[in-house]
Amino acid sequence: MKKRFSYLSESERSEIGILKEKGYSIRAIASVLGRSPTTVSYELKRMPTGYRASVAKIYASTALKHRRAQWSKIESTPTLKNYVIEKLKQHWNPDEIAGRMRKDTCPWYISKSAIYTWLESVRGERYKKYLYAYRPGRRHKKKGGISGQLLYMTPIELRPLSATNRTRYGHWESDLVVSGRSGSGGLSTSQERKSRYLVAQKVCDLSSDEKQKTLVPLIQEYKVSSITFDRGHENAKHYALLVSSYFCNVYSSFEKGGVENANKMIRRYFPKKTDFSLITQEEINRIVFIINNKPRKILNYETATEVAVRGKVINS
């Protein structure tokens, strides 16, 4: 069972001070206290010129109060509040807002934790609906299975290391987002692994012919060295694309987790009951544009478009 976090006690701080004076190393102090070396190191950094337990306790209490009240900065700074609300409405999450704020050296800054705390407050609660991960109700998982038989499959284990490690541009993952039971068709989604650049094309049905039609222009318009698929029957004509194809193991769609995550972002705008036969390609393009132009933590708070352009994923 994971040990529950607790703040350093007054006696622990006194012990740190005594052991530090005796010349104990950080790891040795941590071992004596049964604490993480990181915790001890952070505590000592509070007073780099000389550690005193009584003063360190005051510093810690002040810092804790500051963290707990930091979210109120949003309410007291109108320009900051407007910035946060504007980005939430663009479906940026608090981590992306805070990261981009720091990257763009804005005149003010608020941490992601403070934004989340504000969203849980009475004044910020109304904006929770804009969170990508906000779920007002319970979700139920559906059991999946394999349909159809695929030929000429190359297992994902044989995929180039540059694709697996995301060290080179041009390696893609592809999937389908389907309509609800009362609808038809869906979306063919593809994401470039290194830049996380997303492309989505409407399909009339879930056949292999329709899927192939969406991937032909992908290969023509973008840099494509390989595509990774799951074992769905819609990928049966992968060999006709004349591009290296790799397949996830059975019941292992998580092995192409990038495009799976992109699908979740798309579902923020098109919930599971959506009938894609009623959605235009223009509307799909608008949503994809939003996703490709939001800062991502995994991209050091750059957008997928910025990284894709730098990596020449988009053919000129």
C-alpha positions as CSV (number, residue, x, y, z in Angstrom):
1,M,0.0,0.0,0.0
2,K,1.3,3.4,-0.9
3,K,2.4,5.5,2.1
4,R,0.3,8.6,2.6
5,F,2.1,11.9,2.3
6,S,2.6,13.9,5.5
7,Y,4.4,17.2,6.2
8,L,7.6,17.2,8.2
9,S,6.9,17.5,12.0
10,E,8.7,19.9,14.3
11,S,10.8,17.1,15.8
12,E,11.8,15.9,12.3
13,R,13.0,19.4,11.5
14,S,15.0,19.5,14.7
15,E,16.6,16.2,13.8
16,I,17.5,17.5,10.4
17,G,19.2,20.5,11.9
18,I,21.2,18.3,14.4
19,L,22.3,15.8,11.8
20,K,23.2,18.5,9.3
21,E,25.5,20.1,11.9
22,K,27.1,16.7,12.5
23,G,28.0,16.6,8.8
24,Y,25.5,13.9,7.7
25,S,24.7,13.7,4.0
26,I,21.2,14.3,2.7
27,R,20.8,10.6,2.0
28,A,22.0,9.7,5.4
29,I,19.6,12.1,7.0
30,A,16.7,10.8,4.9
31,S,17.6,7.2,5.9
32,V,17.5,8.1,9.6
33,L,14.1,9.9,9.3
34,G,12.6,7.3,6.9
35,R,12.0,10.1,4.4
36,S,12.8,10.6,0.8
37,P,16.2,12.3,0.0
38,T,14.2,14.8,-2.1
39,T,12.1,15.8,0.9
40,V,15.2,16.5,3.0
41,S,16.9,18.3,0.1
42,Y,13.9,20.5,-0.5
43,E,13.7,21.3,3.2
44,L,17.4,22.3,3.4
45,K,17.1,24.5,0.4
46,R,14.6,26.7,2.3
47,M,17.7,28.1,4.2
48,P,20.8,27.7,2.1
49,T,22.9,29.9,4.4
50,G,22.3,27.8,7.5
51,Y,19.4,25.6,8.6
52,R,17.4,26.4,11.7
53,A,14.4,24.2,12.5
54,S,12.3,27.0,14.1
55,V,12.7,29.3,11.2
56,A,12.2,26.6,8.6
57,K,8.8,25.8,10.2
58,I,7.7,29.4,9.7
59,Y,8.9,29.3,6.1
60,A,7.0,26.1,5.5
61,S,3.8,27.4,7.1
62,T,4.0,30.6,5.0
63,A,4.5,28.7,1.8
64,L,1.6,26.4,2.5
65,K,-0.8,29.3,3.2
66,H,0.5,30.9,0.0
67,R,-0.3,27.8,-2.1
68,R,-3.7,27.4,-0.6
69,A,-4.7,31.0,-1.3
70,Q,-2.8,31.4,-4.6
71,W,-5.9,30.7,-6.7
72,S,-7.4,34.0,-5.4
73,K,-4.9,35.8,-7.6
74,I,-7.2,34.9,-10.5
75,E,-10.0,36.9,-9.0
76,S,-7.8,39.8,-8.0
77,T,-6.2,40.1,-11.5
78,P,-8.8,40.7,-14.2
79,T,-6.4,40.3,-17.1
80,L,-5.2,37.0,-15.7
81,K,-8.7,35.8,-15.1
82,N,-9.8,36.7,-18.7
83,Y,-6.7,34.9,-20.1
84,V,-7.5,31.7,-18.1
85,I,-11.2,31.8,-19.1
86,E,-10.4,32.4,-22.7
87,K,-8.0,29.5,-22.9
88,L,-10.4,27.2,-21.0
89,K,-13.1,28.0,-23.6
90,Q,-10.5,26.9,-26.2
91,H,-10.4,23.6,-24.3
92,W,-6.8,24.1,-23.1
93,N,-6.4,22.3,-19.8
94,P,-4.8,24.0,-16.7
95,D,-1.4,22.5,-17.3
96,E,-1.4,23.7,-20.9
97,I,-2.5,27.2,-19.8
98,A,0.2,27.5,-17.0
99,G,2.9,26.1,-19.3
100,R,2.2,28.4,-22.1
101,M,1.9,31.4,-19.7
102,R,5.5,30.7,-18.6
103,K,6.8,30.0,-22.1
104,D,5.3,33.3,-23.4
105,T,6.7,35.2,-20.4
106,C,3.3,36.7,-19.6
107,P,3.2,39.6,-17.1
108,W,1.5,37.3,-14.6
109,Y,1.6,33.6,-13.8
110,I,-0.6,31.1,-12.0
111,S,0.2,27.4,-11.5
112,K,-1.9,24.6,-12.9
113,S,-2.8,23.5,-9.3
114,A,-4.1,27.0,-8.5
115,I,-6.3,27.0,-11.7
116,Y,-7.7,23.6,-10.6
117,T,-8.4,24.9,-7.1
118,W,-10.1,28.0,-8.6
119,L,-12.3,25.7,-10.8
120,E,-13.4,23.9,-7.7
121,S,-14.3,27.1,-6.0
122,V,-17.7,28.8,-6.1
123,R,-16.4,31.5,-8.5
124,G,-14.7,29.2,-10.9
125,E,-17.0,26.2,-10.9
126,R,-19.1,27.4,-13.9
127,Y,-16.0,27.0,-16.1
128,K,-15.4,23.4,-15.2
129,K,-17.5,22.3,-18.2
130,Y,-14.8,23.5,-20.6
131,L,-12.3,21.0,-19.2
132,Y,-11.4,18.2,-21.7
133,A,-11.4,15.6,-18.9
134,Y,-14.6,16.9,-17.2
135,R,-17.1,14.1,-16.9
136,P,-20.4,14.8,-15.2
137,G,-21.5,11.2,-15.1
138,R,-20.0,7.7,-15.0
139,R,-18.5,6.0,-18.0
140,H,-18.8,2.4,-18.8
141,K,-16.2,0.5,-20.8
142,K,-17.3,-1.7,-23.7
143,K,-15.8,-5.0,-24.4
144,G,-13.9,-5.2,-27.7
145,G,-12.9,-7.9,-30.0
146,I,-11.3,-8.8,-33.3
147,S,-13.3,-8.7,-36.5
148,G,-12.0,-10.0,-39.8
149,Q,-8.7,-11.4,-40.8
150,L,-5.7,-9.4,-41.9
151,L,-3.0,-10.5,-44.3
152,Y,0.7,-9.5,-44.7
153,M,0.9,-8.1,-41.2
154,T,4.2,-7.0,-39.8
155,P,4.2,-7.0,-36.0
156,I,4.9,-3.8,-34.1
157,E,8.0,-5.4,-32.6
158,L,9.6,-5.0,-36.0
159,R,8.9,-1.4,-36.3
160,P,12.0,0.8,-36.6
161,L,13.5,2.1,-33.4
162,S,13.2,5.7,-34.7
163,A,9.4,5.2,-34.8
164,T,9.1,3.5,-31.4
165,N,11.3,6.1,-29.7
166,R,9.9,9.1,-31.7
167,T,13.3,10.2,-32.7
168,R,12.4,10.8,-36.4
169,Y,9.4,12.5,-38.1
170,G,7.1,10.7,-40.5
171,H,5.9,7.7,-38.5
172,W,2.1,7.7,-38.0
173,E,-0.6,5.9,-36.1
174,S,-4.1,5.4,-37.5
175,D,-7.5,4.5,-36.1
176,L,-11.3,5.0,-36.5
177,V,-13.8,7.0,-34.4
178,V,-17.2,5.5,-35.0
179,S,-20.8,6.9,-34.9
180,G,-23.3,6.0,-32.3
181,R,-25.6,3.0,-32.8
182,S,-28.3,5.1,-34.5
183,G,-25.8,6.7,-36.8
184,S,-23.4,5.6,-39.6
185,G,-19.9,6.2,-40.8
186,G,-17.2,7.8,-38.6
187,L,-13.8,9.4,-38.7
188,S,-10.5,8.1,-40.0
189,T,-7.9,9.6,-37.6
190,S,-4.2,9.6,-38.1
191,Q,-1.5,11.2,-35.8
192,E,2.2,11.7,-36.5
193,R,4.1,10.2,-33.5
194,K,6.8,12.7,-32.9
195,S,4.9,16.0,-33.5
196,R,1.4,14.7,-32.4
197,Y,0.0,16.4,-35.5
198,L,-3.5,15.1,-36.1
199,V,-5.4,14.5,-39.4
200,A,-9.1,13.4,-39.4
201,Q,-11.2,12.5,-42.5
202,K,-14.9,11.7,-42.6
203,V,-15.8,8.2,-43.8
204,C,-19.2,7.0,-45.0
205,D,-18.8,3.5,-43.6
206,L,-16.2,1.4,-41.8
207,S,-15.1,-0.7,-44.7
208,S,-11.5,-1.2,-45.7
209,D,-12.1,0.6,-49.0
210,E,-13.2,3.8,-47.2
211,K,-10.3,3.6,-44.8
212,Q,-7.8,3.3,-47.6
213,K,-9.3,6.3,-49.4
214,T,-8.5,8.5,-46.4
215,L,-4.9,7.4,-46.2
216,V,-4.0,7.9,-49.8
217,P,-4.2,11.8,-49.5
218,L,-2.4,11.5,-46.1
219,I,0.6,9.9,-47.9
220,Q,0.5,12.5,-50.7
221,E,0.2,15.6,-48.4
222,Y,2.4,14.7,-45.5
223,K,5.7,13.0,-44.7
224,V,4.8,9.3,-44.1
225,S,7.4,6.7,-43.5
226,S,5.2,4.2,-41.8
227,I,1.8,3.7,-40.3
228,T,0.8,1.7,-37.2
229,F,-2.6,0.1,-37.1
230,D,-4.7,-2.1,-34.8
231,R,-6.2,-5.3,-36.0
232,G,-9.6,-3.9,-37.1
233,H,-11.0,-5.3,-40.3
234,E,-11.0,-1.7,-41.8
235,N,-7.2,-2.0,-42.1
236,A,-7.3,-5.1,-44.4
237,K,-6.0,-3.2,-47.4
238,H,-3.0,-1.6,-45.7
239,Y,-0.6,-3.3,-48.2
240,A,-2.2,-1.3,-51.1
241,L,-0.8,1.9,-49.7
242,L,2.8,1.0,-50.5
243,V,4.0,2.3,-47.1
244,S,5.5,0.3,-44.3
245,S,2.6,-0.9,-42.1
246,Y,2.9,-2.3,-38.5
247,F,0.3,-3.9,-36.4
248,C,-0.4,-3.8,-32.6
249,N,-0.7,-7.1,-30.8
250,V,-4.1,-8.7,-30.1
251,Y,-6.1,-6.6,-27.7
252,S,-3.3,-4.1,-27.4
253,S,-4.6,-0.9,-29.0
254,F,-2.7,1.0,-26.3
255,E,0.5,0.3,-28.3
256,K,-0.7,3.1,-30.5
257,G,-1.6,5.3,-27.6
258,G,-0.9,8.6,-29.4
259,V,-3.8,8.4,-31.8
260,E,-6.0,6.8,-29.0
261,N,-5.4,9.9,-26.9
262,A,-6.2,12.1,-29.9
263,N,-9.5,10.3,-30.3
264,K,-10.4,11.2,-26.7
265,M,-9.7,14.8,-27.6
266,I,-12.0,14.5,-30.6
267,R,-14.7,12.9,-28.4
268,R,-14.7,16.1,-26.3
269,Y,-16.4,17.8,-29.3
270,F,-18.2,14.7,-30.8
271,P,-19.5,12.5,-28.0
272,K,-20.0,8.8,-28.4
273,K,-23.7,9.2,-29.6
274,T,-22.6,11.5,-32.5
275,D,-23.9,10.5,-35.9
276,F,-21.0,11.5,-38.2
277,S,-23.2,11.3,-41.3
278,L,-24.7,14.6,-40.0
279,I,-21.3,16.3,-39.4
280,T,-19.5,18.1,-42.2
281,Q,-15.9,17.8,-43.0
282,E,-15.6,21.6,-42.5
283,E,-16.7,21.1,-38.9
284,I,-14.3,18.3,-38.4
285,N,-11.4,20.4,-39.8
286,R,-12.3,23.2,-37.3
287,I,-12.0,20.9,-34.4
288,V,-8.8,19.3,-35.7
289,F,-7.4,22.9,-36.0
290,I,-8.2,23.6,-32.4
291,I,-6.5,20.4,-31.2
292,N,-3.4,20.9,-33.4
293,N,-3.0,24.5,-32.2
294,K,-3.2,24.0,-28.4
295,P,0.1,23.9,-26.4
296,R,0.9,20.4,-25.2
297,K,3.0,19.6,-22.1
298,I,4.5,16.6,-24.0
299,L,5.8,19.0,-26.7
300,N,7.3,21.4,-24.1
301,Y,4.2,23.6,-24.5
302,E,4.5,24.0,-28.2
303,T,1.6,23.2,-30.5
304,A,1.6,20.1,-32.7
305,T,1.4,22.4,-35.8
306,E,4.6,24.3,-34.7
307,V,6.5,21.0,-34.2
308,A,5.2,19.5,-37.4
309,V,6.2,22.5,-39.4
310,R,9.7,22.5,-37.9
311,G,10.0,18.7,-38.7
312,K,8.7,19.2,-42.2
313,V,5.9,16.7,-41.6
314,I,3.7,18.9,-43.9
315,N,4.9,18.7,-47.5
316,S,5.4,22.1,-49.1
